Amino acid sequence: MASGGVEIGDFEEGDIDQIMVIERDAFASPWSEELFRREIGSSISRLIVARLSRNQGRRVVGYAVYWSVADEIHLHTLAVRRDRRREGIGSLLLGEIIHCSRSLGAKWITLEVRQRNDAARRLYAKFGFSVQGSRPGYYHDTGEDALILWADLELGDAESANKGEGRNG
């Protein structure tokens, strides 16, 4: 999938260093390289990346990690380079996850998000996610609660967002 000079594709071994730079910048408690490598080696996990197109140097500008278990998808992490936020890259990544998940027969997609992460919550709402609960004190670095979000992939609420029409970070 490609849009606006950005291509969404599978992780390649040479991507890990760029992913780690984004990860450390995006999160107060970043995943370790070892954790990413475990995800890469897991049969239920998928890591996708957003890269600038070939004529722009193929630099990684975002990524997402999700699990596919039975008819459910669990999105673990999604991040976009700080200098490329609000260009629709997060929407492209999430749209690709939803498209692939539907093709696998998934019915639901779920995730946790920091209660105060308004930008992420707006992105997920655009794709039909709604709050279904919370996890008090979920984030150990701040003690912040996580909101549990779910989207029903069979409803098709995310179709317009899946086309990358929105802007996000």
Backbone torsions as a table, in degrees:
resi	resn	phi	psi	omega
1	MET	NA	132.3	-179.7
2	ALA	-135.8	145.5	177.7
3	SER	-161.5	132.6	174.7
4	GLY	55.7	37.8	179.4
5	GLY	81.2	7.0	179.1
6	VAL	-119.3	132.9	178.5
7	GLU	-113.8	137.0	176.2
8	ILE	-102.2	129.9	-179.5
9	GLY	-156.6	-177.0	179.7
10	ASP	-74.1	154.6	174.6
11	PHE	-58.7	141.6	171.8
12	GLU	-123.4	149.3	-174.6
13	GLU	-51.6	-37.8	-179.0
14	GLY	-70.6	-5.4	-177.7
15	ASP	-81.9	-20.0	-167.7
16	ILE	-59.3	-41.1	-178.8
17	ASP	-62.9	-42.6	179.1
18	GLN	-68.4	-37.5	177.0
19	ILE	-62.2	-42.5	-178.9
20	MET	-64.4	-35.8	176.8
21	VAL	-62.8	-46.7	178.7
22	ILE	-63.0	-45.6	-177.9
23	GLU	-57.9	-48.0	-177.9
24	ARG	-65.9	-32.3	179.2
25	ASP	-77.9	-34.0	-172.1
26	ALA	-82.3	-28.3	-170.3
27	PHE	-127.0	138.8	177.7
28	ALA	-65.1	-33.0	177.3
29	SER	-122.4	80.0	-174.7
30	PRO	-70.5	154.0	171.5
31	TRP	-68.2	152.9	174.9
32	SER	-84.6	161.7	175.1
33	GLU	-60.9	-37.5	178.7
34	GLU	-59.6	-41.5	179.1
35	LEU	-64.5	-43.6	176.2
36	PHE	-59.1	-43.0	-178.9
37	ARG	-64.7	-36.5	175.2
38	ARG	-63.5	-40.6	178.2
39	GLU	-63.4	-42.7	179.9
40	ILE	-59.2	-36.5	-178.2
41	GLY	-85.2	-4.6	-177.4
42	SER	-83.5	139.2	-179.0
43	SER	-72.4	-19.5	-179.2
44	ILE	-100.0	-5.9	-174.9
45	SER	-101.5	147.5	175.0
46	ARG	-136.1	136.2	177.0
47	LEU	-118.8	120.2	177.0
48	ILE	-115.5	155.1	-178.3
49	VAL	-130.2	153.4	170.8
50	ALA	-105.5	123.4	-179.6
51	ARG	-121.9	148.0	169.3
52	LEU	-64.5	148.5	-178.2
53	SER	-62.7	166.2	-175.5
54	ARG	-52.5	-42.1	-177.5
55	ASN	-73.7	-3.5	177.7
56	GLN	-114.1	11.0	172.6
57	GLY	98.0	-1.9	175.3
58	ARG	60.4	23.0	178.1
59	ARG	-66.8	139.0	177.2
60	VAL	-73.7	127.3	-179.7
61	VAL	-118.2	-2.7	177.6
62	GLY	-175.0	167.0	179.4
63	TYR	-161.2	164.8	175.0
64	ALA	-148.6	147.5	175.1
65	VAL	-124.5	129.2	177.1
66	TYR	-144.0	157.8	177.0
67	TRP	-109.4	145.8	172.5
68	SER	-117.5	113.0	-179.3
69	VAL	-130.6	117.9	-177.8
70	ALA	54.2	-121.1	-178.5
71	ASP	-105.5	24.0	-177.4
72	GLU	-128.4	144.4	175.9
73	ILE	-113.7	136.5	173.8
74	HIS	-120.5	114.4	177.9
75	LEU	-82.5	119.5	-177.8
76	HIS	-91.7	-41.0	-178.9
77	THR	-158.0	147.9	176.3
78	LEU	-148.7	128.5	-179.4
79	ALA	-146.8	150.5	179.2
80	VAL	-129.3	141.3	176.7
81	ARG	-50.9	138.4	-178.1
82	ARG	-53.9	-42.1	-176.8
83	ASP	-78.0	-1.5	179.1
84	ARG	-119.3	8.8	178.7
85	ARG	-70.7	156.8	179.2
86	ARG	67.8	26.2	175.6
87	GLU	-113.8	5.5	179.7
88	GLY	89.9	6.4	-177.4
89	ILE	-68.7	-41.0	176.3
90	GLY	-60.2	-39.9	177.0
91	SER	-64.1	-40.4	178.1
92	LEU	-62.2	-45.4	179.4
93	LEU	-62.3	-49.2	-178.4
94	LEU	-65.7	-38.1	176.6
95	GLY	-61.6	-40.0	178.1
96	GLU	-65.7	-41.1	177.6
97	ILE	-60.4	-46.2	-179.2
98	ILE	-64.2	-45.4	179.2
99	HIS	-58.7	-49.4	-179.7
100	CYS	-65.4	-38.4	-178.9
101	SER	-64.9	-42.8	177.1
102	ARG	-61.9	-40.9	-179.1
103	SER	-66.1	-23.7	176.3
104	LEU	-85.9	-3.9	-179.6
105	GLY	88.3	14.0	178.8
106	ALA	-67.9	144.3	-179.6
107	LYS	-107.2	-25.2	-175.2
108	TRP	-135.2	153.1	170.4
109	ILE	-135.6	135.9	-176.6
110	THR	-134.2	160.7	178.1
111	LEU	-164.9	166.7	170.2
112	GLU	-113.0	144.1	178.4
113	VAL	-140.2	144.6	176.6
114	ARG	-58.8	136.6	-178.2
115	GLN	-56.3	-34.8	-177.4
116	ARG	-92.9	5.9	-179.5
117	ASN	-86.5	79.4	-174.5
118	ASP	-63.6	-38.7	-179.3
119	ALA	-62.3	-45.6	178.9
120	ALA	-65.4	-41.0	-179.6
121	ARG	-63.0	-36.7	176.5
122	ARG	-65.5	-42.4	177.5
123	LEU	-58.8	-50.7	-176.4
124	TYR	-65.7	-36.5	177.8
125	ALA	-62.3	-36.8	178.9
126	LYS	-60.9	-27.5	-179.6
127	PHE	-98.2	14.0	174.5
128	GLY	88.3	10.3	177.2
129	PHE	-75.3	143.9	174.9
130	SER	-134.9	155.6	-179.7
131	VAL	-72.8	127.5	179.6
132	GLN	-118.6	-1.0	179.5
133	GLY	166.4	-172.8	177.9
134	SER	-144.4	161.7	175.7
135	ARG	-123.7	99.8	-177.9
136	PRO	-60.4	134.4	176.5
137	GLY	63.7	22.1	-173.4
138	TYR	-60.4	-38.9	-177.4
139	TYR	-90.3	108.9	-172.6
140	HIS	-67.0	-25.6	-177.8
141	ASP	-69.8	-31.7	-178.4
142	THR	-124.1	-11.3	-174.7
143	GLY	75.8	7.8	-178.5
144	GLU	-67.5	147.7	176.4
145	ASP	-75.0	152.3	171.3
146	ALA	-105.8	141.4	170.0
147	LEU	-93.9	137.3	176.9
148	ILE	-94.3	118.5	-179.8
149	LEU	-110.7	143.8	177.2
150	TRP	-132.8	149.6	170.2
151	ALA	-135.6	139.4	177.4
152	ASP	-90.1	110.6	-176.5
153	LEU	-72.2	-17.5	-179.9
154	GLU	-80.6	-17.4	-178.8
155	LEU	-76.5	-27.5	179.2
156	GLY	77.2	19.0	-178.7
157	ASP	-62.1	-21.6	-171.9
158	ALA	-93.8	7.4	-172.4
159	GLU	-58.9	-46.3	-178.9
160	SER	-68.5	-38.4	178.2
161	ALA	-67.0	-34.0	-178.8
162	ASN	-62.9	-22.0	179.5
163	LYS	-83.7	3.9	175.7
164	GLY	74.9	23.7	-176.9
165	GLU	-73.8	-25.2	-176.5
166	GLY	-89.2	172.5	174.9
167	ARG	-117.6	139.2	-179.6
168	ASN	-155.2	-170.8	176.8
169	GLY	-135.4	NA	NA
